Amino acid sequence: MQSPSFIEEKLPVFSFPSSLNFYSDDQSSHKQILTLYNPYDFPLKFKVLCTAPQKFTVVDPEGSIRPQCCIDIIVRHNDITQNNYGVTDKFRIQVQEHGQHQFLGKKDISATLYPSKPDTNISSSAESEQFEQLSKQSMPMVQARQYSINGVQGRSNSGLSVIVILAAIVCIIALMLPTKGESVGSLPPYVHLSVHQKLIAAYTLGLVTMVIFRT
């Protein structure tokens, strides 16, 4: 695919979650996972910056994301102290196309430390924010995990596929049942379907078949 030269620092950056919340009394929350997505048909390079890099450890703050893939980044809060309660720092994600020096897009993500649970009345001043580059650090036996977006979507659609297949089976059984007025063996009258009901079953089967072939 031809590079998107028409994009001038307006490429949307997709990530989850939109903010990182750390809780002093919950040790499991001291390490968060930030997922970056690349829904485009070309690879992206990313860089993670922070307003307070001395407080956090970010595994692989720079890297690349393959087309139609996403990557998990581990963010650990290293300064769980009372002085930092209610303080909101920020991470900035910058992305660019491979081979290009100009950043195509950016997104800011807030990171707040709470003593036990979020307090919406506590906020920090947004004046004179200075984003600094994070040092490259690695944790033993830990690497950024990158996987296909289509694979995630496929798992979420598996439940829908089962429903479609069951609907097709029901329609086929309905078409195999005898029509009203026919005398077939010892089948009770209530399983004899009218012509109108069979037409509905045939029409529904056609729609379901189209869905199955598209998936």
PyMOL commands that set and color helices and strands:
alter all, ss='L'
color gray80, all
select helices_A, chain A and resi 27-30+82-84+149-156+158-176+189-191+195-214
alter helices_A, ss='H'
color red, helices_A
select strands_A, chain A and resi 14-16+19-23+31-38+44-50+56-58+62-65+69-77+88-97+105-114+132-133+145-148
alter strands_A, ss='S'
color yellow, strands_A
deselect
rebuild
show_as cartoon
